[in-house]
Amino acid sequence: MAVRFLRVSVLAAGVLLCAPALAEPARDEATGLAVDPPPGYAAHRTDAGQRYAAAFDIRKPDPSEPGCRVGFQESPQNAGLTQDQINAFTAKKEWNDLIRATLALYYDVVSVEPFEQGGLAGAAVVGDIKPAEGQPPANANARSYFVLLDTPRGRTTVVCVTAKEQFDQHRAEFEAVARSVQPPR
């Protein structure tokens, strides 16, 4: 009986250790970029590279599931603007044209739509990666969901990627991930 109890206890402990941890908020203290991942997702700090001051990967525990990356980039040119001025600019056609033209270098832009969150106005963009020499074959079937939010401190970018045929299935999750991000103000 004691051996059976021990086996069950060891098995139960193993299951608990393998269970995904509850999503916990993550914050970069230096910039203030924060993420409170939606249920089923976890945020992990990642190498921000040269472009970003802070970055997080937001993923489900299953590595075969699509994931997202959030990055914050300082924008000194925004420092003299108020949030209301930035929001007003993002409502203009020029903003959509600028976003479309910038991303068109690497993506076939499918749509650019307004995105509002907590008093910040930005854009939600859907785009397909353009084929390029040296890219993995899977990129030819990849669709990305971008959210761009600007503040006087800089730009927060959320990028989520999945296969084109799975995009509609994951879009609501990608939007939930984007809404879980709190840009530095």
C-alpha positions in Angstrom: 0.0 0.0 0.0 2.8 2.4 0.9 4.6 1.7 -2.5 1.3 2.4 -4.4 0.8 5.6 -2.5 4.4 6.7 -3.2 3.9 5.9 -7.0 0.7 8.0 -7.1 2.4 10.8 -5.2 5.4 10.8 -7.5 3.1 10.8 -10.6 1.0 13.6 -9.2 4.1 15.7 -8.4 5.3 15.1 -12.0 2.0 16.2 -13.5 2.1 19.4 -11.4 5.7 20.1 -12.4 4.8 19.7 -16.1 1.6 21.8 -15.9 1.9 25.2 -17.5 2.4 28.0 -15.1 -0.3 30.6 -14.8 0.3 33.7 -16.9 2.0 36.3 -14.8 2.6 39.9 -15.7 6.0 40.9 -17.0 7.6 44.3 -16.9 10.8 45.9 -18.1 11.7 48.3 -15.3 14.1 50.4 -17.5 11.4 51.3 -20.1 8.1 50.6 -18.3 7.0 48.2 -21.1 4.6 45.7 -19.4 2.6 42.7 -20.5 -0.2 40.9 -18.6 -0.6 37.9 -20.9 -4.0 36.5 -21.7 -5.0 33.1 -20.2 -2.9 30.3 -21.7 0.0 32.6 -22.7 3.2 33.4 -20.8 5.5 36.4 -21.4 9.3 36.0 -21.3 11.9 38.7 -21.7 13.9 38.2 -24.9 16.9 39.8 -26.6 15.7 43.2 -27.7 18.5 43.4 -30.4 19.7 46.7 -31.6 16.3 48.0 -32.7 14.4 47.8 -29.4 15.0 49.0 -25.9 12.9 46.1 -24.5 11.2 43.0 -25.9 9.1 40.1 -24.7 8.0 36.8 -26.4 4.4 35.9 -25.6 3.6 32.3 -26.2 1.6 29.3 -25.2 3.5 26.4 -23.6 3.1 24.3 -26.8 6.0 25.3 -29.1 4.0 24.3 -32.2 1.4 27.1 -31.4 2.0 30.5 -33.0 3.4 33.2 -30.8 4.0 37.0 -30.6 6.8 39.3 -29.9 6.4 42.7 -28.3 9.1 45.4 -28.6 9.5 49.0 -27.4 11.6 51.4 -29.4 12.5 54.9 -28.1 11.3 57.7 -30.4 13.0 61.0 -29.5 11.0 62.7 -32.3 7.8 62.0 -30.3 9.1 63.7 -27.1 7.7 67.1 -28.0 4.2 65.7 -28.7 1.2 65.1 -26.5 -0.7 61.8 -26.6 -3.6 63.7 -28.1 -1.5 65.0 -30.9 -0.1 61.5 -31.7 -3.7 60.1 -31.6 -4.9 62.8 -34.0 -2.1 62.0 -36.4 -2.9 58.2 -36.3 -6.4 59.0 -37.4 -5.2 60.6 -40.6 -4.9 58.9 -44.0 -1.3 59.9 -44.0 -0.6 57.6 -41.0 -2.2 54.6 -42.8 -0.2 55.5 -46.0 3.0 55.7 -44.0 2.4 52.4 -42.2 1.4 50.7 -45.5 4.5 52.1 -47.4 6.9 51.2 -44.6 5.7 47.6 -44.2 5.3 47.1 -48.0 9.1 46.8 -48.2 8.8 43.3 -46.6 5.1 42.5 -46.6 2.1 42.3 -48.9 -0.1 44.5 -46.7 -3.6 43.0 -46.6 -5.2 45.6 -44.3 -4.5 48.6 -42.0 -7.2 49.3 -39.4 -7.4 51.6 -36.4 -6.5 50.1 -33.1 -7.4 51.8 -29.8 -6.3 50.8 -26.3 -6.4 52.6 -23.1 -6.4 56.1 -24.6 -3.7 55.2 -27.2 -4.7 55.2 -30.9 -2.6 53.2 -33.4 -2.9 50.7 -36.2 -3.6 47.0 -36.5 -2.0 45.6 -39.7 -2.3 42.2 -41.4 0.4 41.4 -43.9 2.0 38.4 -45.7 5.7 38.1 -45.8 7.1 38.8 -49.3 9.2 35.9 -50.6 12.9 36.7 -50.6 16.1 34.8 -51.3 17.5 33.0 -48.3 14.2 32.9 -46.3 12.9 29.7 -44.9 10.2 28.1 -47.2 7.6 28.4 -44.3 7.8 32.2 -44.7 6.0 32.0 -48.1 2.9 30.8 -46.2 3.2 33.2 -43.2 0.7 35.8 -42.2 1.5 38.5 -39.6 -0.7 40.6 -37.3 1.0 43.8 -36.2 -0.2 46.4 -33.7 1.6 49.7 -33.6 1.1 52.1 -30.7 3.0 55.4 -30.3 3.4 57.5 -27.2 5.5 60.5 -26.5 8.2 58.0 -25.2 8.2 55.8 -28.4 6.6 53.0 -30.4 5.4 49.7 -29.0 5.1 47.0 -31.7 3.3 43.7 -31.4 4.0 41.1 -34.1 2.2 37.7 -34.2 2.8 35.2 -36.9 1.0 32.0 -38.1 0.3 30.1 -41.3 -2.1 31.9 -43.7 -4.7 29.1 -43.4 -4.7 29.3 -39.6 -4.8 33.1 -39.3 -8.5 33.5 -38.9 -8.5 30.9 -36.2 -5.8 32.8 -34.2 -6.7 36.4 -34.9 -8.8 36.9 -31.8 -6.0 35.5 -29.7 -3.5 37.8 -31.3 -5.7 40.8 -30.6 -6.0 39.6 -27.0 -2.2 39.5 -26.8 -1.9 43.0 -28.2 -4.5 44.3 -25.7 -2.4 42.7 -22.9 0.5 45.0 -23.6 0.9 48.3 -21.7 3.2 50.6 -23.6 5.6 53.0 -21.8 4.1 56.5 -21.3 
